[in-house]
Amino acid sequence: MQVPRNWRLQKQRYSLIGEVCEHCGVKLFPPRDVCPECSYGAQTLYQFTGMGNIHSFSQVFDPPNGHIENTPFIVALIQLEEGPMVTAQLTDIDVEHVEIGMEVEMVTRKMSDDGTEGMIIYGYKFRPPIVD
């Protein structure tokens, strides 16, 4: 299978699809074979809302290879409404406006591109919700 196609088939790369344990009800992200709370199988897919709150954040000035063009950027630990914590970049906001407890929503954005293969890599980031 081609690398780009294989990447795109991973549902949790583009949306917050995890699992819910049918035994104890714990929602898991990313998906796991076994529930960490009760040790039963957790194989029922669950679509998270993508809404959450910032638990902690940091601004990155010395990024890993492949992310230098986006420096500096903000990485946050986000607690989803349903419970799990995820680490993700923040977008559409300057660091001076980021606050602990701030509400954010998941969006799909360009993460990087692979210059050798020309593949653009997308993933999820979080931003302040757009108010209608």
Rosetta constraint file for C-alpha pairs under 8 A:
AtomPair CA 1 CA 5 HARMONIC 6.97 0.50
AtomPair CA 1 CA 6 HARMONIC 6.41 0.50
AtomPair CA 2 CA 6 HARMONIC 6.16 0.50
AtomPair CA 3 CA 7 HARMONIC 6.10 0.50
AtomPair CA 4 CA 8 HARMONIC 6.25 0.50
AtomPair CA 4 CA 119 HARMONIC 6.85 0.50
AtomPair CA 5 CA 9 HARMONIC 6.30 0.50
AtomPair CA 6 CA 10 HARMONIC 6.94 0.50
AtomPair CA 7 CA 13 HARMONIC 7.87 0.50
AtomPair CA 8 CA 13 HARMONIC 7.52 0.50
AtomPair CA 8 CA 14 HARMONIC 7.96 0.50
AtomPair CA 10 CA 14 HARMONIC 7.75 0.50
AtomPair CA 11 CA 15 HARMONIC 6.31 0.50
AtomPair CA 11 CA 16 HARMONIC 7.85 0.50
AtomPair CA 11 CA 17 HARMONIC 6.52 0.50
AtomPair CA 12 CA 16 HARMONIC 5.45 0.50
AtomPair CA 12 CA 17 HARMONIC 5.13 0.50
AtomPair CA 12 CA 18 HARMONIC 7.06 0.50
AtomPair CA 12 CA 30 HARMONIC 7.15 0.50
AtomPair CA 13 CA 122 HARMONIC 7.72 0.50
AtomPair CA 13 CA 123 HARMONIC 5.35 0.50
AtomPair CA 13 CA 124 HARMONIC 6.75 0.50
AtomPair CA 14 CA 108 HARMONIC 6.17 0.50
AtomPair CA 14 CA 122 HARMONIC 7.12 0.50
AtomPair CA 14 CA 123 HARMONIC 5.11 0.50
AtomPair CA 14 CA 124 HARMONIC 5.70 0.50
AtomPair CA 15 CA 47 HARMONIC 7.98 0.50
AtomPair CA 15 CA 50 HARMONIC 7.94 0.50
AtomPair CA 15 CA 108 HARMONIC 7.52 0.50
AtomPair CA 15 CA 123 HARMONIC 7.95 0.50
AtomPair CA 15 CA 124 HARMONIC 6.69 0.50
AtomPair CA 16 CA 29 HARMONIC 7.56 0.50
AtomPair CA 16 CA 47 HARMONIC 6.10 0.50
AtomPair CA 16 CA 48 HARMONIC 5.37 0.50
AtomPair CA 16 CA 49 HARMONIC 7.57 0.50
AtomPair CA 16 CA 50 HARMONIC 6.45 0.50
AtomPair CA 17 CA 29 HARMONIC 7.25 0.50
AtomPair CA 17 CA 30 HARMONIC 7.51 0.50
AtomPair CA 17 CA 31 HARMONIC 7.68 0.50
AtomPair CA 17 CA 45 HARMONIC 6.76 0.50
AtomPair CA 17 CA 46 HARMONIC 5.64 0.50
AtomPair CA 17 CA 47 HARMONIC 4.61 0.50
AtomPair CA 17 CA 48 HARMONIC 6.08 0.50
AtomPair CA 18 CA 27 HARMONIC 7.21 0.50
AtomPair CA 18 CA 28 HARMONIC 5.51 0.50
AtomPair CA 18 CA 29 HARMONIC 4.68 0.50
AtomPair CA 18 CA 30 HARMONIC 5.34 0.50
AtomPair CA 18 CA 31 HARMONIC 4.68 0.50
AtomPair CA 18 CA 45 HARMONIC 5.78 0.50
AtomPair CA 18 CA 46 HARMONIC 5.11 0.50
AtomPair CA 18 CA 47 HARMONIC 6.37 0.50
AtomPair CA 18 CA 48 HARMONIC 7.21 0.50
AtomPair CA 19 CA 27 HARMONIC 5.84 0.50
AtomPair CA 19 CA 28 HARMONIC 5.15 0.50
AtomPair CA 19 CA 29 HARMONIC 6.73 0.50
AtomPair CA 19 CA 30 HARMONIC 7.64 0.50
AtomPair CA 19 CA 31 HARMONIC 5.30 0.50
AtomPair CA 19 CA 32 HARMONIC 7.36 0.50
AtomPair CA 19 CA 42 HARMONIC 6.21 0.50
AtomPair CA 19 CA 43 HARMONIC 6.04 0.50
AtomPair CA 19 CA 44 HARMONIC 5.28 0.50
AtomPair CA 19 CA 45 HARMONIC 4.36 0.50
AtomPair CA 19 CA 46 HARMONIC 4.74 0.50
AtomPair CA 19 CA 47 HARMONIC 7.90 0.50
AtomPair CA 20 CA 25 HARMONIC 5.98 0.50
AtomPair CA 20 CA 26 HARMONIC 5.68 0.50
AtomPair CA 20 CA 27 HARMONIC 4.33 0.50
AtomPair CA 20 CA 28 HARMONIC 5.94 0.50
AtomPair CA 20 CA 42 HARMONIC 5.87 0.50
AtomPair CA 20 CA 43 HARMONIC 7.01 0.50
AtomPair CA 20 CA 44 HARMONIC 5.58 0.50
AtomPair CA 20 CA 45 HARMONIC 6.41 0.50
AtomPair CA 20 CA 46 HARMONIC 5.90 0.50
AtomPair CA 21 CA 25 HARMONIC 4.89 0.50
AtomPair CA 21 CA 26 HARMONIC 5.38 0.50
AtomPair CA 21 CA 27 HARMONIC 6.45 0.50
AtomPair CA 21 CA 28 HARMONIC 7.76 0.50
AtomPair CA 21 CA 35 HARMONIC 6.31 0.50
AtomPair CA 21 CA 40 HARMONIC 7.38 0.50
AtomPair CA 21 CA 41 HARMONIC 6.85 0.50
AtomPair CA 21 CA 42 HARMONIC 4.31 0.50
AtomPair CA 21 CA 43 HARMONIC 7.00 0.50
AtomPair CA 21 CA 44 HARMONIC 6.89 0.50
AtomPair CA 22 CA 42 HARMONIC 6.58 0.50
AtomPair CA 22 CA 44 HARMONIC 7.24 0.50
AtomPair CA 23 CA 38 HARMONIC 7.70 0.50
AtomPair CA 23 CA 40 HARMONIC 6.79 0.50
AtomPair CA 24 CA 37 HARMONIC 7.80 0.50
AtomPair CA 24 CA 38 HARMONIC 6.84 0.50
AtomPair CA 26 CA 35 HARMONIC 7.68 0.50
AtomPair CA 26 CA 37 HARMONIC 7.48 0.50
AtomPair CA 27 CA 46 HARMONIC 7.54 0.50
AtomPair CA 27 CA 82 HARMONIC 6.90 0.50
AtomPair CA 27 CA 83 HARMONIC 7.03 0.50
AtomPair CA 27 CA 84 HARMONIC 6.93 0.50
AtomPair CA 28 CA 32 HARMONIC 7.11 0.50
AtomPair CA 28 CA 35 HARMONIC 7.74 0.50
AtomPair CA 28 CA 84 HARMONIC 6.34 0.50
AtomPair CA 29 CA 84 HARMONIC 6.26 0.50
AtomPair CA 29 CA 85 HARMONIC 7.83 0.50
AtomPair CA 29 CA 86 HARMONIC 7.63 0.50
AtomPair CA 31 CA 43 HARMONIC 7.93 0.50
AtomPair CA 32 CA 42 HARMONIC 6.74 0.50
AtomPair CA 32 CA 43 HARMONIC 7.70 0.50
AtomPair CA 33 CA 41 HARMONIC 5.84 0.50
AtomPair CA 33 CA 42 HARMONIC 5.84 0.50
AtomPair CA 33 CA 43 HARMONIC 6.59 0.50
AtomPair CA 34 CA 39 HARMONIC 5.50 0.50
AtomPair CA 34 CA 40 HARMONIC 5.55 0.50
AtomPair CA 34 CA 41 HARMONIC 4.54 0.50
AtomPair CA 34 CA 42 HARMONIC 5.48 0.50
AtomPair CA 35 CA 39 HARMONIC 4.83 0.50
AtomPair CA 35 CA 40 HARMONIC 5.45 0.50
AtomPair CA 35 CA 41 HARMONIC 5.97 0.50
AtomPair CA 35 CA 42 HARMONIC 5.51 0.50
AtomPair CA 48 CA 80 HARMONIC 7.96 0.50
AtomPair CA 48 CA 82 HARMONIC 7.16 0.50
AtomPair CA 49 CA 81 HARMONIC 7.56 0.50
AtomPair CA 50 CA 80 HARMONIC 6.91 0.50
AtomPair CA 50 CA 81 HARMONIC 7.90 0.50
AtomPair CA 50 CA 105 HARMONIC 5.42 0.50
AtomPair CA 50 CA 106 HARMONIC 4.79 0.50
AtomPair CA 51 CA 80 HARMONIC 5.88 0.50
AtomPair CA 51 CA 81 HARMONIC 5.90 0.50
AtomPair CA 51 CA 103 HARMONIC 7.29 0.50
AtomPair CA 51 CA 104 HARMONIC 5.88 0.50
AtomPair CA 51 CA 105 HARMONIC 4.52 0.50
AtomPair CA 51 CA 106 HARMONIC 6.46 0.50
AtomPair CA 52 CA 78 HARMONIC 6.16 0.50
AtomPair CA 52 CA 79 HARMONIC 5.37 0.50
AtomPair CA 52 CA 80 HARMONIC 4.03 0.50
AtomPair CA 52 CA 81 HARMONIC 5.01 0.50
AtomPair CA 52 CA 103 HARMONIC 5.75 0.50
AtomPair CA 52 CA 104 HARMONIC 5.45 0.50
AtomPair CA 52 CA 105 HARMONIC 6.37 0.50
AtomPair CA 53 CA 78 HARMONIC 5.52 0.50
AtomPair CA 53 CA 79 HARMONIC 5.42 0.50
AtomPair CA 53 CA 80 HARMONIC 6.57 0.50
AtomPair CA 53 CA 81 HARMONIC 7.61 0.50
AtomPair CA 53 CA 100 HARMONIC 7.69 0.50
AtomPair CA 53 CA 101 HARMONIC 5.22 0.50
AtomPair CA 53 CA 102 HARMONIC 5.30 0.50
AtomPair CA 53 CA 103 HARMONIC 4.45 0.50
AtomPair CA 53 CA 104 HARMONIC 5.75 0.50
AtomPair CA 54 CA 76 HARMONIC 6.48 0.50
AtomPair CA 54 CA 77 HARMONIC 6.08 0.50
AtomPair CA 54 CA 78 HARMONIC 4.62 0.50
AtomPair CA 54 CA 79 HARMONIC 6.46 0.50
AtomPair CA 54 CA 99 HARMONIC 7.22 0.50
AtomPair CA 54 CA 100 HARMONIC 5.27 0.50
AtomPair CA 54 CA 101 HARMONIC 4.96 0.50
AtomPair CA 54 CA 102 HARMONIC 5.41 0.50
AtomPair CA 54 CA 103 HARMONIC 6.62 0.50
AtomPair CA 54 CA 104 HARMONIC 7.14 0.50
AtomPair CA 55 CA 76 HARMONIC 7.31 0.50
AtomPair CA 55 CA 77 HARMONIC 5.43 0.50
AtomPair CA 55 CA 78 HARMONIC 5.40 0.50
AtomPair CA 55 CA 79 HARMONIC 6.27 0.50
AtomPair CA 55 CA 100 HARMONIC 5.64 0.50
AtomPair CA 55 CA 101 HARMONIC 6.02 0.50
AtomPair CA 56 CA 76 HARMONIC 5.64 0.50
AtomPair CA 56 CA 77 HARMONIC 5.15 0.50
AtomPair CA 56 CA 78 HARMONIC 7.22 0.50
AtomPair CA 56 CA 100 HARMONIC 6.02 0.50
AtomPair CA 57 CA 74 HARMONIC 6.89 0.50
AtomPair CA 57 CA 75 HARMONIC 5.63 0.50
AtomPair CA 57 CA 76 HARMONIC 4.03 0.50
AtomPair CA 57 CA 77 HARMONIC 6.08 0.50
AtomPair CA 57 CA 100 HARMONIC 7.69 0.50
AtomPair CA 58 CA 74 HARMONIC 5.72 0.50
AtomPair CA 58 CA 75 HARMONIC 5.49 0.50
AtomPair CA 58 CA 76 HARMONIC 6.40 0.50
AtomPair CA 59 CA 72 HARMONIC 6.55 0.50
AtomPair CA 59 CA 73 HARMONIC 5.62 0.50
AtomPair CA 59 CA 74 HARMONIC 4.37 0.50
AtomPair CA 59 CA 75 HARMONIC 6.27 0.50
AtomPair CA 59 CA 95 HARMONIC 7.30 0.50
AtomPair CA 60 CA 71 HARMONIC 6.97 0.50
AtomPair CA 60 CA 72 HARMONIC 5.36 0.50
AtomPair CA 60 CA 73 HARMONIC 5.33 0.50
AtomPair CA 60 CA 74 HARMONIC 6.00 0.50
AtomPair CA 60 CA 75 HARMONIC 7.10 0.50
AtomPair CA 61 CA 71 HARMONIC 5.87 0.50
AtomPair CA 61 CA 72 HARMONIC 4.76 0.50
AtomPair CA 61 CA 73 HARMONIC 7.12 0.50
AtomPair CA 62 CA 68 HARMONIC 7.80 0.50
AtomPair CA 62 CA 71 HARMONIC 7.46 0.50
AtomPair CA 62 CA 72 HARMONIC 7.68 0.50
AtomPair CA 63 CA 67 HARMONIC 5.94 0.50
AtomPair CA 63 CA 68 HARMONIC 6.01 0.50
AtomPair CA 63 CA 71 HARMONIC 6.92 0.50
AtomPair CA 63 CA 72 HARMONIC 7.91 0.50
AtomPair CA 64 CA 68 HARMONIC 7.30 0.50
AtomPair CA 66 CA 112 HARMONIC 6.58 0.50
AtomPair CA 66 CA 113 HARMONIC 7.52 0.50
AtomPair CA 66 CA 114 HARMONIC 7.75 0.50
AtomPair CA 67 CA 71 HARMONIC 6.99 0.50
AtomPair CA 67 CA 112 HARMONIC 6.52 0.50
AtomPair CA 73 CA 89 HARMONIC 7.22 0.50
AtomPair CA 73 CA 90 HARMONIC 7.52 0.50
AtomPair CA 74 CA 89 HARMONIC 5.61 0.50
AtomPair CA 74 CA 90 HARMONIC 5.46 0.50
AtomPair CA 74 CA 91 HARMONIC 7.68 0.50
AtomPair CA 74 CA 95 HARMONIC 6.91 0.50
AtomPair CA 75 CA 87 HARMONIC 6.98 0.50
AtomPair CA 75 CA 88 HARMONIC 5.58 0.50
AtomPair CA 75 CA 89 HARMONIC 4.28 0.50
AtomPair CA 75 CA 90 HARMONIC 5.93 0.50
AtomPair CA 76 CA 87 HARMONIC 5.66 0.50
AtomPair CA 76 CA 88 HARMONIC 5.60 0.50
AtomPair CA 76 CA 89 HARMONIC 6.08 0.50
AtomPair CA 76 CA 90 HARMONIC 6.65 0.50
AtomPair CA 77 CA 85 HARMONIC 6.56 0.50
AtomPair CA 77 CA 86 HARMONIC 5.74 0.50
AtomPair CA 77 CA 87 HARMONIC 4.55 0.50
AtomPair CA 77 CA 88 HARMONIC 6.70 0.50
AtomPair CA 78 CA 85 HARMONIC 5.41 0.50
AtomPair CA 78 CA 86 HARMONIC 5.27 0.50
AtomPair CA 78 CA 87 HARMONIC 6.14 0.50
AtomPair CA 78 CA 88 HARMONIC 7.47 0.50
AtomPair CA 79 CA 83 HARMONIC 6.18 0.50
AtomPair CA 79 CA 84 HARMONIC 5.86 0.50
AtomPair CA 79 CA 85 HARMONIC 4.35 0.50
AtomPair CA 79 CA 86 HARMONIC 6.51 0.50
AtomPair CA 80 CA 84 HARMONIC 5.58 0.50
AtomPair CA 80 CA 85 HARMONIC 6.05 0.50
AtomPair CA 80 CA 86 HARMONIC 7.44 0.50
AtomPair CA 88 CA 124 HARMONIC 7.25 0.50
AtomPair CA 88 CA 125 HARMONIC 5.61 0.50
AtomPair CA 88 CA 126 HARMONIC 6.84 0.50
AtomPair CA 89 CA 125 HARMONIC 5.11 0.50
AtomPair CA 89 CA 126 HARMONIC 6.39 0.50
AtomPair CA 90 CA 125 HARMONIC 5.66 0.50
AtomPair CA 90 CA 126 HARMONIC 4.82 0.50
AtomPair CA 90 CA 127 HARMONIC 5.58 0.50
AtomPair CA 91 CA 125 HARMONIC 6.49 0.50
AtomPair CA 91 CA 126 HARMONIC 6.03 0.50
AtomPair CA 91 CA 127 HARMONIC 5.19 0.50
AtomPair CA 92 CA 127 HARMONIC 5.88 0.50
AtomPair CA 92 CA 128 HARMONIC 7.54 0.50
AtomPair CA 93 CA 97 HARMONIC 6.71 0.50
AtomPair CA 93 CA 98 HARMONIC 7.22 0.50
AtomPair CA 93 CA 127 HARMONIC 6.84 0.50
AtomPair CA 93 CA 128 HARMONIC 7.41 0.50
AtomPair CA 94 CA 98 HARMONIC 6.93 0.50
AtomPair CA 98 CA 102 HARMONIC 7.16 0.50
AtomPair CA 102 CA 128 HARMONIC 7.80 0.50
AtomPair CA 103 CA 128 HARMONIC 6.28 0.50
AtomPair CA 103 CA 129 HARMONIC 7.11 0.50
AtomPair CA 104 CA 126 HARMONIC 5.90 0.50
AtomPair CA 104 CA 127 HARMONIC 5.15 0.50
AtomPair CA 104 CA 128 HARMONIC 4.44 0.50
AtomPair CA 104 CA 129 HARMONIC 5.56 0.50
AtomPair CA 105 CA 126 HARMONIC 5.25 0.50
AtomPair CA 105 CA 127 HARMONIC 5.50 0.50
AtomPair CA 105 CA 128 HARMONIC 6.13 0.50
AtomPair CA 105 CA 129 HARMONIC 5.46 0.50
AtomPair CA 106 CA 124 HARMONIC 6.27 0.50
AtomPair CA 106 CA 125 HARMONIC 5.68 0.50
AtomPair CA 106 CA 126 HARMONIC 4.43 0.50
AtomPair CA 106 CA 127 HARMONIC 6.63 0.50
AtomPair CA 107 CA 124 HARMONIC 5.55 0.50
AtomPair CA 107 CA 125 HARMONIC 5.44 0.50
AtomPair CA 107 CA 126 HARMONIC 5.79 0.50
AtomPair CA 107 CA 127 HARMONIC 7.21 0.50
AtomPair CA 108 CA 122 HARMONIC 6.70 0.50
AtomPair CA 108 CA 123 HARMONIC 5.49 0.50
AtomPair CA 108 CA 124 HARMONIC 4.51 0.50
AtomPair CA 108 CA 125 HARMONIC 6.17 0.50
AtomPair CA 109 CA 122 HARMONIC 5.47 0.50
AtomPair CA 109 CA 123 HARMONIC 5.70 0.50
AtomPair CA 109 CA 124 HARMONIC 6.03 0.50
AtomPair CA 109 CA 125 HARMONIC 6.45 0.50
AtomPair CA 110 CA 120 HARMONIC 7.07 0.50
AtomPair CA 110 CA 121 HARMONIC 5.97 0.50
AtomPair CA 110 CA 122 HARMONIC 4.30 0.50
AtomPair CA 110 CA 123 HARMONIC 6.38 0.50
AtomPair CA 111 CA 120 HARMONIC 7.82 0.50
AtomPair CA 111 CA 121 HARMONIC 5.57 0.50
AtomPair CA 111 CA 122 HARMONIC 5.12 0.50
AtomPair CA 111 CA 123 HARMONIC 5.99 0.50
AtomPair CA 112 CA 120 HARMONIC 6.14 0.50
AtomPair CA 112 CA 121 HARMONIC 5.30 0.50
AtomPair CA 112 CA 122 HARMONIC 7.12 0.50
AtomPair CA 113 CA 118 HARMONIC 6.61 0.50
AtomPair CA 113 CA 119 HARMONIC 5.59 0.50
AtomPair CA 113 CA 120 HARMONIC 4.21 0.50
AtomPair CA 113 CA 121 HARMONIC 5.52 0.50
AtomPair CA 114 CA 118 HARMONIC 5.27 0.50
AtomPair CA 114 CA 119 HARMONIC 5.14 0.50
AtomPair CA 114 CA 120 HARMONIC 6.34 0.50
AtomPair CA 114 CA 121 HARMONIC 7.56 0.50
AtomPair CA 115 CA 119 HARMONIC 7.23 0.50
